[in-house]
Amino acid sequence: MESKSILEILKNFEKDNTYKKILINGRWGIGKSFYTNQYIESKNNAIYISLFGKDNIEVIQEEIAKELFKKANSKLKFWKKGKELAKKISGSISYNGISINSPEIKSKSVIEEYYSILKEEENLVIVIDDLERKSSKIAIEDILGIIEQLSLCKQIKIVLIGDESRINEEDKEVWNSFKEKIIEKEYKISKFSKEAINSIVISKLNQYIDEKELNDFVENFIENFPIDNLRTINKGVNLFLEILNMYIYKEYPNINLVILKSCMAVAIEKTENLFEPKKGKEEKNSDYYDTFSRRLDEDIEARIERHYFHSSLIINKEAVLVHYVLAIFEGNHTKNLIDEMNQVIEQYINSKDEKNIFYLNEEKIKKIVNDKYNLIIENQYTYTCLDEFIDDIYNILDWCNALDVKYDESKLKKSFKSVLFENYYKEEKDLYENTIDRFELKYENCEKLRTYVNDYNKDAEEKYYIEKIEMIEKSFQEKEFDVQKLRWIDNAFIQSNKEIQFERFITKARRNNYFISDISGEITEKEWKWIHYIWNIFYKYMDKKYKDELQKYVNSLKGINKIQDIRIEALQSYKPLVKLDDNK
């Protein structure tokens, strides 16, 4: 049954006297509360009670009483009737100046007096939500007891809402025993209604983004991903509203849709983990591409950019805010982060309105190409994202060739690298994030651009390995034993497998006792993990001669003392590969 059918279920239930107690059962986020609230808001004869956050049965009873007082007040606008009702039951709790005691729901006093005073003729529907979220301090049979007692009142109808699969183990036996006796009809909600997404997104955001654009967004973005949880969608919407108050360029409403896309992508992936690699060992026969893709997806920022914005390694221009949105979602609200985000937004806005160079006349094309060329070689180019930079380089190369415009290619090539190393290459990123896969370039028909990219990749890879191997050496010498540094080189070896990089690593390893510290005395768990990871790297990537070299060195350490021999034996018994938890 689809979640939007809840509205019809409740309308029919209210009028038809066949059943008095029904259950609406469905998984979290499928839209149970969403459609139930729509029904309640449109009715004067329905009250809503959530079991969530209430730690004793009396609180639930009081909540029902308060909701009845609200109904009395809204219907009659008359305090005297409220006080008359209070006198019938005497008092110790207060609602809007009227004092009542914890009402005796089991004897139906509040309900009966409510009807006798207000002379109601229509049915009153009481919705009790969040069955599975009830406090462990409240017995589930007490909840069922309240439902049964309330239903004995002539004009009371009860709707119980919950996710039966999430009822805790302690309550399941009682629930299964009494459910059939108490609940007269169950409606299983198993299908998500996409209209609910539309309602949430458009109703909350149509004042910030054009309604047609929002409709297109729902159709073309959200529906591309198998998400059927309204709470997740709502997280994305609320994240957008939070960020809306943080950026200063509000006079450019077109940026709002770009921000919303990042907010939705971050909320969906952080909550649902749609593209997170599955835990466990990689398949032995998996090819390089599968292994590389898995590594790419292990970093959530790269994963979001890859799956929600593009299929290549060239970052889609609209993914430029993912880094900042992700940080804000995770609670990072530093001034520096917000200032930097605003700068990126400003750069995006300034570049967004630029007309496609193809449609301009020759004079304008030459001017744009010349201006961009000068900005790049004079180190004044404003870098926004990789995709835009590649566009600009491509236009310079392509149009200078087509229009026979003279330029200094050696300067441009040198500046191309300079811009990338200054803006794109980051020490803390993995190798795949610092290089560009030329086969993924949308301009692979431009031979010169491919040459530029290949030369940059070669230099970036060399720089990366030199930096990371030096980091490993420093971490070992300073007894830091940071396994993250080994993970970087491990990931890089998967991507390149070049003998020259292995030689670099081996040369440093030889000079530093193969990065194996003294294990003859007391050592830390961190140090032992480091040693295992080194062993891992040798046996995953190195030729037999290097593995034998490591074994020969380790064997030479035997005989110093018994504890060292035991540790060496333990180390050697784990070959050829040890799966390490390097997050600890």
N, C-alpha and C positions, 0 to 999 in steps of 0.2 A: 504494500500500500504506500502511495506517495504522501510525503509530509503535508502537502497543501490540502489533502483531504481531511485533515484535522478540523478545519473550519466547518465543513459540512457535518462531520461526526458530532461536534459539539452543538451545533444548531439543532440537529435532529434529536440529539439526546435530551436537550432542554425541553422540547415539545412532546416527545413520545414517552409515555409512561411504562414502556415495556421493561426498561432497566433502570435501576437506581444507583448502581455502583459499577463503573467501568474503569478499565486500565488502558492507558495509551503507552505502549512499550516500544522503545526505539533507541538506537545508539546515540551517544553524545554528539551534539552538533548537527543532527540531521534536520532540526527545525521544529522540534516539539514545543519548546517554550515560545519560539518566535510566533508560530501560528496560534498557540493558546492565548498569548498576550493580545494578539489582534482581536480574537473573539471577546475577551474580557473587556477590552477598551470600548467595544461597541455595545456592551450590555450593562443595564442597571441592576440586573438580578444575578450577578456572578461575583464571587470573591475569590482571591488567589492567596494561597499560603505556600511558602517554600519551607521545606524541612531543613534546608542547609543552614548551618550556623546556630541551630537551636539545640541546647544540650539537656533539656528535660521536657517531659510531657506537658507540664504545667505551662511552660512558655508557649507551646503550640496551642493549648487551649485558650490562653490569654490573647494570642494573635487572632484566633477566630472571633473571639468576643469583640476585639477592637474593630475588626473589619465589619462586623454587624452594626456596631455603633456608627461607623462611617456611613453605612448604607441608610441607617435611620436618619441621620443628619442630612444627607444629600437628598433624601426623598421628601422629608417633612420640613426641613429648615427650622426645626422647632426644638429648643433645648428642653422644654418641659417633658416631652415624650422620652427624651434620653434619660432625664433624671428619674422619670417614672419607672423606666426599665431598670435603672441602677438600684432603686429601692427594692425591687423584687428579689434582687440577689445579694444585696448589701455589698460592702466594698473594702478593698485594700490596694488595688492598682488604679491608675488614673489615665483617663483619655480625654483630652480637651476640657479639663476641669471637672469631669464626672468621675467619681471614685467607685470602683467595683472590686469585688474579691475575685480570686482565681475561679472562674466559672465552672460549675459542675456539668461539664459537657456530657458525662455518662448518664446523667439524669435528664438531659435535654433541656434544662431550665432556660438557658439563654435563647435557644432556638424557639422554644414554645412561647416565651414571653415576647420575643421579637415579633412573632406572627400575631399574637393576641393583641398587641398594642397597635401594630402597623396595619393589621387586617389585610395582609398580603394574600393575593389570590394566585399569583403565578409561582412557578417553581423557583427555588433558589439553588443555583449551581455552585458548589464549593469545589474549587480546584486545589488539590494538594500535590505539589511538584517536588522533584528532586528526591524521590524515594531512596535511590542508591547513595545519596549524600547525607542521609540522616546521621546524627551523632551515634557513636558506639555506646553512649550512655543511655540511649533510648532503645528499649526492646522493640523489635519489629512487630511483635504481637500487640504492643500497646498502640502502635499506629493503626493496625488493622482493627483493633478494638474501638478506637475513635471513629473510624469509618463506619463500622457496623452500628454503633450507637447513634451517630448522626443520621444515618439512613433510616432509622426508625421513625424519625420525624416525618410527618405526612408529606410535606412539600420540599424536602431536601433531596438533592441529587449530588452524588460524589464522583469526581473525576480524579483518579490517581495517575500521576505521570512519572515515568522513570525509565531507566535502562536496566532491565532485569539482569543482564549479563554481568553487571558491575556490583550487584549486591554481594557484600562480603561473605566469606565462607561460614562465619558463625551464624549468620541470619538465614542462609539459604535453605536449611532443612525446615525451619519454622515457616519460612515464606512458602515453600513448596507444599507444606502440609495444609496451610490455611488459605492459600490463594484461591483455590477452587471453591471453598466454602463462602468466602467473602465477596470475591470479584465475580460479577455476573456475566460480563462480556469483556473480552480483550481485543484491542486493535493493535496489530503489529505494524509499525512504520519502518519500512525497509528501504524505501526509495527516496532520494533527495529531490526536492523541488527547486529547480534552478531559478524560478521566479523570485525566490527569497533573496538570492544574491543580488539580483537586480534591484529589489526593494531596498535592501540595506545600503548598497553603494549609491544608488541614485538619490534616495531620500536624504542621505546625510551629506552628499557632496555636490548636488546640482547647483548650489550657490557659488561653488569654487571652480567648477569645470562645466563646460557646455554639455547639455544633456545628451545631445547626439553623440558627442565624443565619448561620454560615459557609456552609452549603450553599445557603441562600437568596441569600447575597451572590454566590457563584460563579454561581448560576443567573441572577440578575437584574441583576448589575452587569458582571462580567467578560464574560459572553457577549453583552452588548450591543455590544461593540467587537470589530472584526476582528483580534484579536491571537492569534497562534499560535506564540509564542516563549516557551518555558519559562524562558529566562534572564531575560526581561523580567518575567515574573510573579514569579520568584524575587527580582529586584531590589526589587519592591514589598514582598514579604514581609520581606526583610532590612531595608528602610528602616523598616518598621513596628517591627521588633524593636529597631532603633537608637533610634527615637524613644521607644519604651516606657521606656527607661532615663532619658529626659530629663524626663518630666513627673511631677509629684508627687502627682497626684490618683488614685492607683492603687486607692483604695477604691471608686471608681465604675467598675466594669468595662464598663458600657454605653457609655462614651466610646470604648472600644477599637475598636468597629466604625466609628465616625465617623473615627477616625484612619486605620484601614486603608483606607477608601474614598479618602481623600486620597492616601495613599501609593501605592495602585494607579494612581490617575489620573495622578499626577505621573510615576511610573516608566514607564507606558505611553506617555504623550505625549512625555516627554523622550527616550525610547529609540526609539520608532517614528514619531513625528511624524505621527500619523494625520490630524490636522486642520490641520496647518500649510499656509498658502496656498502654492500652487505658485509657483515663481520665474518671473519674466518679466513682460511688460507685461500690464496689465489690458485686457480686451476694450473696444474703443471703444464698443460699443453696450450695455455693461453698465449696468443701472439703478442708481439711488441705493442701493437696498437691498443689491445685490450688492457694490457698492463699500464700503458701510458695514460689511457682514459681513466682508469681507476685512480691512479695517482692524482690526476687532474681534479677528480671529484672529491678527493679527501679534504681539500681546503674549501670551506663553505663559500667563501667569497668568489673563488674561481668557479665553483659549481653553479652558483646563482647566475653569474655572468654567462656561463656556457649554455645552460639549459633554458634560462628564462629570457635571454636576449639575443642569442646567436648560436650558430652551430660551429663556428670556426674559432681560432685563437685570436682573431682580430676583435677587439672589444667593440661592440656596438656603441655608438655615441650615446644612446639613451641609457646605457648602463653606467654612466660616469658617476652617478650618485650612490651606487650600491655600497661602496665602502663606508660612506658616512651614515647611510640609513641603517646598515647592519650594526654599526657602533652604537647608534642611538637606541635601536631595539634592545641591545644588550646592556643599556643603562649608562652609556658613556655620553655625558652632556658637558664636556669641558668647553671652555670658551674658545680655546685654540681650534678644537674640532669644528665648532659652529662657524667660526670665522673662515676657516679653510673651506667648509662646505659652501658658504656664501660666495666665496671667490670663484669656486668651480661653477656655481649657478650663474654668476655674472658672465663668465667666459662662455658658458653654453648659450646664454641668451644672445650674446654679441655675435656668435657664430651661426646661430640658428636661422637668422633672417637673410643670410647671404644667398643671393640668387644663383642657381646652377650656372656655372661658367659656360656651359655648352650653348646657352641661349643668348649670349651677349654678342655684340659686334666685335670686330677684330681689334679695334682700338682699346675697348674696355678689357678684352681678354689679355692683351699684351700688358696693360697697366697692372691688372690683378696679378698676373704671373710674375711680372718684374718686382712688384711690391713684396710679394711673398718670398721670392728669391732673396731679395735684399734683407728682409727681416731674419731669414734663416742664417745666411752667411755672416750677418753682423751680430748674431747672437741676441736678437731682440724679439724672436718669435715667441708668441704666447701659446704654450702647449696646453691643450684641453684633454685629449685622449688620443690613443694610438690610431684609431680609425680615421680621425680627422687629419692627423699629421700625415698618414700615408696618402690620403686624398690630395693634400697640398703638394706633396713631393711628386705624386703621379701627374698632377696637372702641370707642374713646372716642366717635367721631363717630356710629357706628351705634347703640350702646346708649344714649347720651344722648338721641338722637332717639326711639328706641323706648320708652324708659322715662320720657321727659320730664324728664330730669335737666338742671339748669341748669349752664352753664359759660360762661366768657368765651372766645368763639371767636377774638377778635383776639389774645389772649394765647397761645392754643394755636397759632394760625397762625404767630405770631412765633417761638415756641419750637420749632416744627417745623423752621423754617429754621435756627434756631440749632444744634439738634442735628445736622442734616445738614452744615452748614458746619464744625462742630467735629470731627465723626467720619467723615463720608463723603467730603467734598470734600478733595482733596489737590492741592497745587500741581504735583506731579510727574506726575500722571495726565493722560491725554488727555481731551478734552471729553466723549466718549461715556461715559467712566468716571465722570465727575463729575455727569452729568445722569441723569435717570430717564425712560425712555420710557413715557408714561402708557398707551399702547396695549398695553403688555406687563403692565400691572398686573392682578393677578388680582381686584382689587376695583374695576374700572373702572365698575361700576354705582353707585359712591358719588360723587356729583357734587361734594360738598365736598372729598373727598380728591383728586379730579382737579384741583380748583382749587388746593389746597395744592401739589400736585406741579408744576403749570404755573407757579405763581408762583416756586417754588424754582428750577425749570429756567431761567426767565428771568433771575433774579438770578445763578445759577451761570454761565450763559453769558456774561453781561456781565462778571462778575468774572474769568472765565477769559480772555476776550479782552484785557481791560485789563492783566492780569498778563503775559500772553504777549507782547503788543506792547511793553510796557515792558521785558521781558526782552530782546527783540530789539534795542531801542534801546540798552540798556545794553551788550549784547554787542558791538554795532557800535562804540559810542563808546569802549569799553575795549579795542578791537582783539582781543577774544577770539574772535570769529567762530565761535561754537558752532552748528553746523548742526542740532543736536538742537532748539534753540529754534525754528528755522524749520520743522522737521518737525512740531512741536506745532501751529503755526499752520496749516500745510498740511493736517494731518488735520482740524483744526477747521473750516476753510473747506469741506472736503468734506461735513461734517455739517450745516452751517447755511446757507451761501450767502446770508447776509443782507447787504443793501446797507450797513446801518449799521456792520457790522464791517469791511467793505472801506474805508469812509470813515475809520474809526479808523486802519486800517493805512496808508492813503494819506497821511493828515495827518502821521503820524509819519515816513513815508518822505520826504515833501517837506522836512521840517525837517532830515533827515539825509542829504542827497544821494542819496535813494532807496536808502539802505543800500549804496551802491556806493562802495568805498574808492578811494583814489588808486592807480591801476594803471600809473602812468608810470615807476615804478622797480622795484626788486626786491620781489616779493611771495611769499607762502607758498602751498603747495598748498591749505591749509585756507581761506585767504582767497579763492582763486579758486573753490573749491567753494561757498563762501558766496555769492559774486556770482552764480554760475550758478543757485543755488537761488532767489535773489531774482527773477532773470529768469523762472525757472520759475513762481513764484507769480503774477507779473503775467500771464503768458500763459495760465495755467490758469484763472484766476478773474476777472480784471478786464475791465471793458468796454473797447471800442476806444479810447475817449477817454483812459483811463488808460494803455493800452499805448502809444498815440501820445505821451503825455506823457513816459513813460519813454524812448522812442526819441529824442524831441527833446532830453532832457537828455543822453543818452549821446552823441548826435551833436555836442552842444556841446563835448564833451571832446576831440574830434578835433583834430589839428593841433599838439598840445603837443609830442609827440615820436613817433618812428617806432614804438617798442615799444608805446606806448599805442594807437596806431592799429591795430596788428596785433591786439592783445588785444580791442579793441572789435569789430573785424571778426570775430574768432573767436567772440566772445560773440553777436553778431547772427546769425551763420550757424547757430546752434543753435536758433533759434526754430522752431516755437512751444514746444517742450517738450524738456527735457534730463532724461534719467534719471540721477540721481546716486546714487553709493554713499556715503551719508551715515554709514556705520558706521566709516569710516576717519578 
